[in-house]
Amino acid sequence: MHNNGQGTFGATSADITQVSAGNYPQSIAPGYFNNDQLLDFAVANYGIHQDGATVVDPGNVKVFINQGNGTYVSSTACAVGFGPAAVVAVDFNGDQTTD
């Protein structure tokens, strides 16, 4: 959805971008991950962990890169251990770049 500048959001079917973030996305964090000044976002996907599940999914983190035209391209899913529940995007080392 796009902010229309009047305190509300407007969306048409042309405005909506669908992305695949995994089986159980838990958290989202915006950030400038490729330094192009277009806001990207990362998603923590918890995965599937039920006993007897037919699909085994330990979870992952995906970064979605803003293309500047209202669409996003997914990076490769990054394995981060079993069941990630949160993700943050900050400059941990002070180099003016989102980590």
C-alpha positions as CSV (number, residue, x, y, z in Angstrom):
1,M,0.0,0.0,0.0
2,H,1.2,3.5,-0.7
3,N,0.8,6.5,1.6
4,N,-1.3,9.0,-0.2
5,G,0.1,11.9,1.8
6,Q,-3.2,12.7,3.6
7,G,-2.8,10.3,6.6
8,T,-4.4,7.4,4.8
9,F,-3.2,4.6,2.5
10,G,-4.6,3.7,-0.9
11,A,-4.1,0.5,-2.8
12,T,-5.3,-0.9,-6.1
13,S,-4.4,-4.4,-7.4
14,A,-1.6,-2.7,-9.3
15,D,-0.1,-1.4,-6.1
16,I,0.1,-4.7,-4.2
17,T,3.3,-6.7,-4.5
18,Q,3.2,-10.3,-3.2
19,V,6.4,-11.8,-1.9
20,S,7.1,-15.3,-0.6
21,A,8.6,-15.0,2.9
22,G,8.3,-18.7,3.9
23,N,5.8,-20.9,5.8
24,Y,5.5,-18.8,9.1
25,P,7.0,-15.3,8.7
26,Q,7.3,-13.9,12.3
27,S,9.1,-10.6,12.0
28,I,10.0,-7.9,9.5
29,A,12.7,-5.2,9.7
30,P,13.2,-2.4,7.2
31,G,16.7,-1.3,6.2
32,Y,18.9,0.0,3.4
33,F,20.6,-3.3,2.7
34,N,22.2,-2.5,-0.6
35,N,22.9,1.3,-0.1
36,D,20.7,2.5,-2.9
37,Q,18.6,4.7,-0.6
38,L,15.5,2.5,-1.4
39,L,14.0,0.9,1.7
40,D,14.4,-2.9,1.6
41,F,13.2,-5.3,4.3
42,A,14.2,-8.6,5.9
43,V,11.8,-11.3,7.2
44,A,12.4,-13.9,9.8
45,N,10.6,-17.1,8.8
46,Y,10.0,-19.4,11.8
47,G,9.5,-22.5,9.7
48,I,7.6,-25.7,10.4
49,H,8.4,-27.7,13.5
50,Q,5.3,-29.8,14.4
51,D,5.6,-33.5,15.1
52,G,4.6,-35.5,12.1
53,A,4.8,-32.6,9.7
54,T,5.2,-33.7,6.1
55,V,7.3,-30.6,5.3
56,V,10.5,-30.0,7.2
57,D,11.4,-26.3,7.3
58,P,13.9,-25.1,10.0
59,G,13.3,-21.5,9.1
60,N,15.5,-18.8,7.6
61,V,15.9,-15.1,7.0
62,K,15.2,-13.5,3.6
63,V,16.1,-10.0,2.5
64,F,13.8,-8.4,-0.1
65,I,15.5,-5.7,-2.3
66,N,13.4,-2.7,-3.4
67,Q,13.5,-2.3,-7.2
68,G,12.3,1.3,-7.1
69,N,9.2,0.5,-9.1
70,G,7.0,-0.9,-6.3
71,T,8.4,-4.4,-6.6
72,Y,10.9,-6.4,-4.5
73,V,13.3,-9.2,-5.4
74,S,14.1,-11.8,-2.8
75,S,17.6,-12.7,-2.0
76,T,18.7,-16.2,-1.3
77,A,17.2,-17.5,2.0
78,C,19.9,-17.5,4.7
79,A,20.0,-20.4,7.2
80,V,20.2,-18.9,10.7
81,G,19.4,-21.9,12.9
82,F,16.3,-23.5,14.1
83,G,13.1,-21.4,14.2
84,P,14.1,-17.7,14.0
85,A,11.4,-15.6,15.6
86,A,12.8,-12.0,15.1
87,V,15.0,-10.0,12.9
88,V,16.5,-6.5,13.4
89,A,18.4,-4.2,11.0
90,V,20.8,-1.7,12.6
91,D,24.3,-0.4,12.1
92,F,26.0,-2.6,14.7
93,N,29.6,-1.6,13.9
94,G,29.2,2.1,13.2
95,D,30.2,2.1,9.5
96,Q,27.0,3.9,8.4
97,T,25.8,0.7,6.7
98,T,22.8,-1.4,7.8
99,D,24.0,-4.8,9.2
